[in-house]
Amino acid sequence: MPRRAAHARHSTLARFAALLLALGPGICAAADAPDEIRNSLDMRFVRIPAGDFLMGSDETPEALALAYPGYARERFTKLDDEAPVHRVRITHDFYLGATEVTVGQFRRFIEASGYVPESIADGTGGYGYNRDYDPATTVRGDAFEGRNPRYSWKNPGFPQDDTHPVVNVTWNDAQAMARWLSEKEGRHYRLPREAEWEYACRAGSRARYYNGDDPQQLVGIANTFDADTVVNWPRWQAFALAGHDGYAFTAPVAHFAPNAFGLYDMLGNAWEWMADWHDDHYYAHSPVEDPTGPPKGEVRVRRGGSWHTWALYARCSFRNWNTPQTRYTLVGLRLLLEAPAP
């Protein structure tokens, strides 16, 4: 392989080996499983070893207020669905997309499968950025214009190329892509469960972000609401990170540094749909091993934050949710591929 690609692969494997040593006997990787898999859409999947971790956050409003001084106190008191912190054990290796699904990969799925995304099928469209749009003139006061048929996965209102994360996709769209890939390739693709996602996101860390607790350091690993983005939303200047990540909207996937598992953009760029229903109180009675979320609900979880997300809401533990039919200019997906049984 080219020297640059060989170096990147060596770095990922070195980080992976160091992580296994650091986490000790709680992490167990199958010796005969490949470290990476590329599928028919040229999506790269990274093996995540079985193991256990502490899920959630027990930070007090007082501690968060010190770290995020520009926020109203009430924002810190509305995070109780992140508690209690509880131990979770992931009992099987799995493969997770190294990146969010890109525009190019989603397009190839659409072209090969004939699937019509919900924003087009129902005729109502999605959401998008419009410089002339004024939220104050709308009932909801939403930051983006929509729903509007002019917006869909093909047009979020700002330029994207095939290397950017696809957005304006619903939970049902994500399910359709996973189902089509499973049928085509004869192996099981699905959305990650919340516990799997947070385990993979943290990659051994208990900090707010996988590179530490300081919100200002997010610009090195994530595309979130910063000095580049706030140019288009100056009224939210108080919530913008001081640094520049170089992108006012979405960024090419894998542009920023990966976490210790070799996963990119687990925080920022695009929110990612989870398999789980959302329940504010689920953590209080979550099983230790392989939790799958509530058996029923009305809204599905999304995780990780986006290019427009304030730092408080881009923490590894933060939980958000929407209806399965929601399509939004900040929401995309990342797929999980189940490892074959040993």
C-alpha positions as CSV (number, residue, x, y, z in Angstrom):
1,M,0.0,0.0,0.0
2,P,1.2,3.6,-0.4
3,R,3.4,4.9,2.4
4,R,0.9,7.4,3.6
5,A,-1.9,4.8,3.9
6,A,0.5,2.3,5.5
7,H,1.5,4.9,8.1
8,A,-2.1,5.7,8.9
9,R,-3.0,2.0,9.3
10,H,0.1,1.5,11.5
11,S,-0.9,4.4,13.7
12,T,-4.4,3.1,14.1
13,L,-3.2,-0.4,15.0
14,A,-0.7,1.1,17.5
15,R,-3.4,3.1,19.2
16,F,-5.6,0.0,19.3
17,A,-2.9,-2.1,20.9
18,A,-2.0,0.5,23.4
19,L,-5.7,0.9,24.4
20,L,-6.1,-2.9,25.0
21,L,-3.0,-2.8,27.3
22,A,-4.2,0.2,29.2
23,L,-7.7,-1.1,29.7
24,G,-6.5,-4.5,30.9
25,P,-8.6,-7.7,31.3
26,G,-12.0,-5.9,30.9
27,I,-11.2,-5.7,27.1
28,C,-11.1,-8.8,25.1
29,A,-10.6,-8.8,21.3
30,A,-11.1,-11.9,19.1
31,A,-7.7,-12.9,17.9
32,D,-8.8,-14.2,14.5
33,A,-11.0,-11.3,13.5
34,P,-9.8,-8.8,11.0
35,D,-9.1,-5.3,12.4
36,E,-10.9,-3.6,9.5
37,I,-13.5,-4.5,6.9
38,R,-14.5,-2.6,3.7
39,N,-17.9,-3.3,2.2
40,S,-19.5,-3.1,-1.2
41,L,-20.1,0.7,-0.8
42,D,-16.4,1.2,0.2
43,M,-17.4,1.9,3.8
44,R,-14.6,1.1,6.2
45,F,-15.5,-0.6,9.5
46,V,-13.2,-0.8,12.5
47,R,-13.3,-3.7,15.0
48,I,-14.3,-2.6,18.5
49,P,-13.3,-5.2,21.1
50,A,-15.7,-6.5,23.8
51,G,-15.3,-4.8,27.2
52,D,-16.9,-2.8,29.9
53,F,-17.1,0.9,30.8
54,L,-18.9,3.4,33.0
55,M,-21.8,4.9,31.0
56,G,-23.4,8.3,31.6
57,S,-22.4,11.4,33.6
58,D,-22.9,12.5,37.2
59,E,-21.5,16.0,36.9
60,T,-23.3,18.5,39.0
61,P,-24.8,21.7,37.6
62,E,-22.2,23.6,39.6
63,A,-19.3,21.8,38.0
64,L,-20.8,22.3,34.5
65,A,-21.4,26.0,35.1
66,L,-17.7,26.5,35.8
67,A,-16.8,24.8,32.5
68,Y,-19.5,26.4,30.4
69,P,-19.8,30.0,31.9
70,G,-22.0,31.4,29.0
71,Y,-24.9,29.1,29.6
72,A,-28.1,29.7,31.7
73,R,-28.2,27.4,34.8
74,E,-31.4,25.8,33.7
75,R,-29.5,24.1,30.8
76,F,-27.5,22.1,33.4
77,T,-30.5,20.9,35.3
78,K,-32.1,19.4,32.1
79,L,-29.4,16.7,31.7
80,D,-30.7,14.2,34.2
81,D,-31.3,11.5,31.6
82,E,-27.4,11.1,31.6
83,A,-27.6,9.7,35.1
84,P,-27.0,7.6,37.0
85,V,-23.5,6.6,35.9
86,H,-23.7,2.8,35.6
87,R,-21.4,0.0,34.5
88,V,-22.1,-1.6,31.1
89,R,-20.5,-4.7,29.6
90,I,-20.3,-5.2,25.9
91,T,-19.9,-9.0,25.6
92,H,-19.1,-9.3,21.9
93,D,-16.8,-7.6,19.4
94,F,-18.5,-5.5,16.8
95,Y,-17.5,-3.4,13.8
96,L,-18.4,0.3,13.7
97,G,-18.1,2.6,10.7
98,A,-14.8,4.4,10.9
99,T,-16.7,7.5,9.7
100,E,-20.3,8.7,9.4
101,V,-22.0,7.6,6.2
102,T,-21.0,10.1,3.4
103,V,-23.0,11.8,0.7
104,G,-21.2,9.6,-1.8
105,Q,-21.9,6.3,0.0
106,F,-25.6,7.2,0.5
107,R,-25.9,8.2,-3.1
108,R,-24.5,4.8,-4.2
109,F,-27.1,3.1,-1.9
110,I,-29.9,5.1,-3.4
111,E,-28.8,4.4,-6.9
112,A,-28.3,0.6,-6.4
113,S,-31.4,0.0,-4.3
114,G,-34.0,2.3,-5.8
115,Y,-34.9,3.5,-2.3
116,V,-36.6,6.9,-2.0
117,P,-35.7,8.8,1.1
118,E,-38.6,10.0,3.2
119,S,-38.0,13.7,2.6
120,I,-38.6,13.1,-1.1
121,A,-41.2,10.3,-0.8
122,D,-43.6,12.3,1.4
123,G,-43.1,15.5,-0.6
124,T,-42.5,17.6,2.4
125,G,-38.7,17.9,2.1
126,G,-36.2,18.5,4.8
127,Y,-34.4,21.5,6.5
128,G,-31.7,23.7,5.2
129,Y,-29.6,26.7,5.7
130,N,-30.9,29.9,4.0
131,R,-29.0,33.1,4.8
132,D,-32.1,35.2,4.3
133,Y,-34.3,33.0,6.6
134,D,-35.3,34.7,9.8
135,P,-36.3,32.4,12.7
136,A,-38.2,35.2,14.4
137,T,-40.8,35.1,11.7
138,T,-41.7,31.4,12.3
139,V,-43.8,29.7,15.0
140,R,-41.1,27.4,16.1
141,G,-38.2,29.8,15.8
142,D,-36.1,27.0,14.3
143,A,-32.5,27.8,13.3
144,F,-33.1,26.4,9.9
145,E,-35.7,26.7,7.2
146,G,-38.1,23.8,6.7
147,R,-39.7,21.6,6.1
148,N,-39.3,22.6,2.5
149,P,-39.2,20.4,-0.6
150,R,-36.2,22.2,-1.8
151,Y,-34.1,20.6,1.0
152,S,-33.2,16.9,1.2
153,W,-30.1,14.7,1.6
154,K,-29.1,16.1,-1.8
155,N,-29.4,19.8,-0.7
156,P,-29.0,20.9,3.0
157,G,-28.6,24.5,1.9
158,F,-24.8,24.6,1.9
159,P,-22.2,23.0,-0.3
160,Q,-21.2,19.4,0.2
161,D,-19.2,17.0,-1.8
162,D,-19.1,13.2,-1.7
163,T,-16.7,13.1,1.3
164,H,-19.0,15.0,3.6
165,P,-21.5,13.3,6.0
166,V,-25.0,12.9,4.6
167,V,-27.6,14.8,6.5
168,N,-31.4,15.3,6.3
169,V,-31.9,11.5,6.6
170,T,-34.5,10.0,8.9
171,W,-34.2,7.1,11.3
172,N,-36.3,5.1,8.8
173,D,-33.9,6.0,6.0
174,A,-31.0,4.7,8.1
175,Q,-32.9,1.5,8.8
176,A,-33.5,1.1,5.1
177,M,-29.8,1.4,4.2
178,A,-28.8,-1.1,6.9
179,R,-31.5,-3.5,5.7
180,W,-30.4,-3.3,2.1
181,L,-26.7,-3.8,2.9
182,S,-27.6,-6.8,5.0
183,E,-29.6,-8.4,2.2
184,K,-27.0,-7.6,-0.4
185,E,-24.0,-8.9,1.5
186,G,-25.4,-11.6,3.7
187,R,-24.2,-10.1,7.0
188,H,-26.0,-8.0,9.6
189,Y,-25.8,-4.2,9.4
190,R,-27.8,-2.1,11.8
191,L,-27.7,1.2,13.8
192,P,-25.6,1.1,16.9
193,R,-27.2,0.8,20.3
194,E,-26.6,3.7,22.7
195,A,-24.4,1.7,24.9
196,E,-22.3,0.4,22.0
197,W,-22.0,4.0,20.7
198,E,-20.9,5.6,23.9
199,Y,-18.4,2.7,24.6
200,A,-16.9,3.2,21.2
201,C,-16.9,7.0,21.5
202,R,-15.2,7.1,24.8
203,A,-12.6,4.5,23.7
204,G,-11.4,4.1,27.3
205,S,-11.9,7.7,28.4
206,R,-14.1,9.0,31.2
207,A,-13.7,12.6,30.3
208,R,-16.4,14.9,28.7
209,Y,-14.7,14.4,25.3
210,Y,-12.4,11.7,24.2
211,N,-9.5,14.1,24.2
212,G,-10.2,15.5,27.7
213,D,-12.5,17.8,29.7
214,D,-11.7,21.2,28.2
215,P,-14.4,22.4,25.7
216,Q,-12.0,24.7,23.9
217,Q,-9.9,21.6,22.9
218,L,-12.8,20.3,20.8
219,V,-11.6,22.1,17.7
220,G,-8.7,19.6,17.4
221,I,-11.0,16.6,17.2
222,A,-14.5,17.8,16.2
223,N,-16.4,20.1,13.9
224,T,-18.8,21.9,16.2
225,F,-20.1,25.4,16.9
226,D,-17.0,27.6,16.8
227,A,-15.6,30.9,15.5
228,D,-16.2,29.7,11.9
229,T,-19.8,28.7,12.4
230,V,-20.9,31.7,14.6
231,V,-20.3,34.0,11.6
232,N,-23.7,32.9,10.4
233,W,-25.4,32.9,13.8
234,P,-23.9,35.9,15.6
235,R,-26.6,36.0,18.2
236,W,-25.1,32.8,19.7
237,Q,-21.6,34.3,20.0
238,A,-21.6,33.4,23.8
239,F,-21.8,29.7,22.9
240,A,-19.1,29.5,20.2
241,L,-15.8,28.0,20.9
242,A,-13.0,30.6,20.5
243,G,-10.9,28.5,18.1
244,H,-11.3,27.8,14.4
245,D,-11.8,24.3,13.0
246,G,-11.9,25.6,9.4
247,Y,-15.5,24.7,8.6
248,A,-18.7,26.8,8.8
249,F,-20.8,23.8,7.9
250,T,-20.0,20.1,7.5
251,A,-16.4,19.0,7.0
252,P,-15.1,16.0,5.0
253,V,-15.2,12.9,7.2
254,A,-12.0,11.8,8.8
255,H,-10.6,15.3,8.6
256,F,-10.1,15.6,12.4
257,A,-8.0,13.3,14.7
258,P,-9.6,9.9,15.5
259,N,-10.2,8.5,19.0
260,A,-8.2,5.7,20.5
261,F,-10.3,3.1,18.6
262,G,-9.5,4.8,15.3
263,L,-13.0,6.3,14.9
264,Y,-13.5,9.7,13.3
265,D,-16.1,12.4,14.1
266,M,-17.7,10.5,16.9
267,L,-18.3,14.1,18.2
268,G,-19.4,16.8,15.8
269,N,-20.0,17.0,12.1
270,A,-23.4,15.2,12.1
271,W,-25.7,13.8,14.8
272,E,-26.0,10.0,14.5
273,W,-29.1,8.0,14.8
274,M,-29.2,5.2,17.4
275,A,-31.2,2.0,17.4
276,D,-32.8,2.7,20.8
277,W,-36.0,4.4,21.9
278,H,-35.4,7.2,24.4
279,D,-36.4,7.0,28.0
280,D,-35.3,9.6,30.5
281,H,-35.1,7.0,33.3
282,Y,-33.7,4.0,31.4
283,Y,-30.3,4.2,33.0
284,A,-31.7,3.6,36.5
285,H,-32.7,0.0,35.5
286,S,-30.5,-0.7,32.5
287,P,-29.1,-4.2,32.4
288,V,-25.3,-4.5,32.8
289,E,-24.8,-6.7,29.8
290,D,-25.5,-5.5,26.2
291,P,-28.4,-3.1,27.0
292,T,-30.7,-2.6,24.0
293,G,-32.8,0.3,25.3
294,P,-36.5,0.5,26.2
295,P,-38.9,-2.0,24.5
296,K,-41.1,0.8,23.2
297,G,-41.2,4.6,22.9
298,E,-42.1,7.5,20.7
299,V,-38.7,9.0,19.9
300,R,-35.3,7.5,18.8
301,V,-32.0,8.6,20.3
302,R,-29.4,10.5,18.4
303,R,-25.8,11.0,19.7
304,G,-22.6,12.9,19.1
305,G,-23.5,16.4,18.2
306,S,-23.0,18.2,14.8
307,W,-21.2,21.1,13.1
308,H,-23.8,23.4,14.7
309,T,-23.8,21.9,18.2
310,W,-22.6,23.9,21.3
311,A,-19.9,22.3,23.3
312,L,-22.1,21.3,26.2
313,Y,-24.2,19.1,23.9
314,A,-21.2,17.6,22.2
315,R,-20.1,15.6,25.3
316,C,-19.7,11.8,25.0
317,S,-22.6,11.4,27.5
318,F,-25.2,13.8,26.0
319,R,-28.4,12.2,24.8
320,N,-30.8,13.8,22.3
321,W,-33.8,12.4,20.5
322,N,-36.3,12.9,17.6
323,T,-39.2,11.0,16.0
324,P,-38.1,8.4,13.5
325,Q,-39.5,10.5,10.7
326,T,-37.4,13.6,11.6
327,R,-35.1,14.8,8.8
328,Y,-32.8,17.7,9.7
329,T,-29.7,19.4,8.3
330,L,-27.7,18.4,11.3
331,V,-28.6,14.7,11.4
332,G,-26.9,11.8,9.7
333,L,-25.9,8.2,10.5
334,R,-23.1,5.7,11.2
335,L,-23.7,2.0,10.8
336,L,-22.6,-1.0,12.8
337,L,-21.7,-4.4,11.3
338,E,-22.1,-7.3,13.6
339,A,-19.1,-9.5,13.9
340,P,-19.7,-13.2,13.0
341,A,-20.2,-15.6,15.8
342,P,-16.9,-17.2,16.9
